[in-house]
Structure formats: structure tokens, C-alpha cells
């Protein structure tokens, strides 16, 4: 999340809005957002409906992350069409902002 904050002007210059979403309680997200100094929304999907709809929810009952969000990156256009989706199996992995910015550039 901190990397998104650092590169936020680059995303905004491409008319993109960064939004974080997690399965945590709203109060947890607020505290996390304040700690990191985020100026973009970090929203809670505690019911996990959006996470499930996009295939981001870990549904393996044997997984340590069962019923939690997998690390994922989505680009959804202004009409609601999913243009990019990358779900990572390892929660420690990250997609670089450069890769995401390049994907946004392809949509121009």
C-alpha cells in the first residue's frame, strides 16, 4: 500500500483511482490507512462479496488464508469492465507499480 501512495501521482496522471480493499474490519483498515498515511480509499469487504465475485477470496479450507483476500491487482475501467487481473498465490509477492502503470498505458 505504501508503494501505491508513493506513486499515486503517476496513477492519477493516467486518470486512474487507486482503491485498496480487504476482508478486515473497517476500523482495522482505518488504523492501517492512518499508519501508512494513505490518501486513497482503503475499504472493507468484511462480508467478502466483492472479493468472492472477483475470485480473490481464498476458498481452500486447508489454507492458512482461508476466507481472507488473496493478494490481487485489478484494473477496472470507468464502465465497470475488468481490464487486468493478477492474483498472486504468495502473499509476500508484489506486482510492481511499473507493471500496473504499463497496463494502464495500454488502455489509452
N, C-alpha and C positions, 0 to 999 in steps of 0.2 A: 504494500500500500504506500509505503514511503517513497518508493521509486516512481509511482504514479504521480504523487504530489510534486516531486522534483521536476518531472517532465510535463506537468499539467499544461503549461503554456503551449507546448508543441501539439498536444491533443486538441486544445481549444482552437489553435490556429487552423486546424483541419475541420472545424465545426463539429467536433466530437465532444460528447459529455461523458466523463468518467463517472461510473457508479459502482460502488462495491456492494456486494450482497453476501450475507452469511446466514447460517442457521442459528446464530447466537441470539440471546435475548436483546431487545432494543437497548436496554441500559448498558449491557456489555459493549455493544457497538459504539454507543455514545462515549464511554470511557476510553475505548481504544482509539476512536477518532480524535478525541481531545489530546490523548497522549502523543499521537503521531502528528498532531497539528494539521489534520486533513481539512481541506476546504471544499472537497467534493462529497456528495452523499455516500454514507455507508449505511445501508438499510438492512433490516432484519426480515428474514423469511422463516420465522420460527415455525409456522405451520408446514413449511417445506414444499409448498405447492409449486412455486416458480422453479425451485431447484429440481423438483421431480419432472416438471414439464420440459425442461431443457436437458434432462438426462445427466444432471450434475450431482444428484444425490447418491451417496454410496448405499446401495441396497443389499450388499453382501452381509448376511448376519454373522459371518465369521471374521469380518474385517474389524480392525480397531476403530475405524472411522464410520462404522455402521450408523446410518441416519444423519450423518454430517455431510456437508458440502465437500465435493472434491475440488481441488484447485482447477479452475477453469477460466477461460477467456472467451468472451463473446463480443462480436460486433454486430449490432442490430441497427438497421438503417431507420430513417425517420418514419417509414411506413410500417415498421414492425417486422421487416424481413430479416431473418438471420443470415448474415453475410460471411461470418467467420466464427468457427467454434473449435477450440482446442481444449481438451480435458487431459490433465496430467495424472498419471497413476501415483506418482511420488509427490506428496505434499510439499517436499522441500525443493522441488524443481520450480523454475520460473520461466515464463516466456519473456524475452527481452522487450522493452518498450520499443526498441528499433524495429523489431519484427511486427509489432502491432501497428506502429506508425506506417510502415511499408504497406501493410494490409489496407489501412485507411487510404493511403495514396492510390491504391489500385481502384478504389471506388469512385474516384473523381471522373 
